[in-house]
């Protein structure tokens, strides 16, 4: 949509075809580079002209001039090897003569159909400083912008609209090509207006067709007849369609004609010879330029930088949707959504990692202090059996934190022999445990001091909620629904303690699920009713479940 404070100066759109194997977009970019270089020389400023800069501009970039308030930026969209590209070239001109500063804006679009072919569009507009009180800069005379002229004069490029060559000048009509011109005028797929200047009584058009072509350029196909005989050859074909033009009049044949419809002829307007004689040639040329080369109605169909950026955003969105559709099928959809929620949880855990690490370090410090107090309290005790066990615990505590997971486990069993124990498999798993010893001790300590009383007590309580509210770790009473569906996976939870079968599905875990993190904890256990102990069957890491599909 046209910016409200801008004035349209010129617009055009036509198809470009480069030689086979050549990049049509790069041909356009090089023409823009040459056009800007000429402007820079005439206005005494410098604009980058090296290949590296312009390759970047082709791919979507920004560049500024030195010595003038001039800037260009571009955007590129690629889909299946076909380019859609647009650029915006802004020139801020202040003549320092008391007139309002003016910004000229040239917007170029290229919508490719293949490597060699695409539609070129150009919109040239200007705006004067809003609210300025004073004279305005003069508006240049009507002409075809030099960038368009450079493209039309390139012999290597074919420039057409609806298959009609727009590179040549006005077409002279006579008996030898009247039939061909009728085919163009009556073509229902024609996307370019045809302007026909008929000869007056003296045999010459009242409006110079070359001046019309210079004003309209590729926005219209200009044709004319010289001599009454040539005009009659053309009109003899046009009269049955009620499209004749004679006596010096100028007729504009609108795009996409429907000559079979009775009232279609009314769409193809003409300027009478009397009006041309009354107002003059410039009046007619300016009127047609405004209607055909400046009309704001056409702006909405022009490709702009924002349109290309929108295409890029849509491509990213469509690829994301296609990927989600491919991946999210039936139960997989549920699992992937669960994984995304887990990912978000991990992000939150990452934010808290430093704080948790600091808390764990503080707990280690407190444990050391407690061990020192135990040593002082029992330093003078006699060596009875009970006191000997306490002395053994104190001596072990002096080495806190223990060097290995097994030392930590044995220290816990020595400290709480009536509350916790390990199966043979549990002791073996200590060799695979990579958890920091201080963190492991804290987890086992909470199991002995918080969780064991919950199991041993006679009251019915929500163990997970009670434990989780009092410990920095959390209790999972069982595995997820999908894991429970797998007999093979659940079989890995079977273990034996003192000849009795146990099932180590419950587990105490840390907030992090990253096994490489030293604060990671997974302790799988069961409550042994006969001994009244929490029996650990594995503390080496994740046991296989539906999500992991592997054990450590």
ABEGO torsion letter per residue (X at the ends): XBBAABBBABBBBBBBBBBBGBBAAAAAAAAAAAAAAAAAAAAGBBBBABAAAAAAAAAGBBBBBBGBBBBBBBBBBBBGGBBBBBBBBBBBBBAGAGBBBBBBBBBBBBBBABAABBBBBBBBBBBBBBGBBEBBBBBBBBBBBAAAAAAAABAABBBBBGGBBAABBBBBBBAAAAAAAAAAAABAABABBBBBBBBBAAGBBABBAAAAAAAAEAABBBBBBBEAAAAAAAAAAAAAAGABBBGGBBBBBBBGBBAABAAAAAABBBBBAAAAAAAEAAAAAAAAAAAAAABAAAAAABBBAAAAAAAAAAAAAAAAAAAAAAABBEAAAAAAAAAAAAAAAAAAAAAAAAAAAAAAAAAAAAAAAAAAAAAAAAAABBABAAAAAAAAAAAAAAAOBBABAAAAAAAAAAABAAABBBBAAAAAAAAABABBAAAAAAAAAAAAAAAAAAAABABBBBAAAAAAAABABBBBABBBAAAAABAAAAAAABBBBGGBBBBBABBBBBABABAABAABBBBBBBBBAAAGBBBBABAAEBBBBAAAGBBX
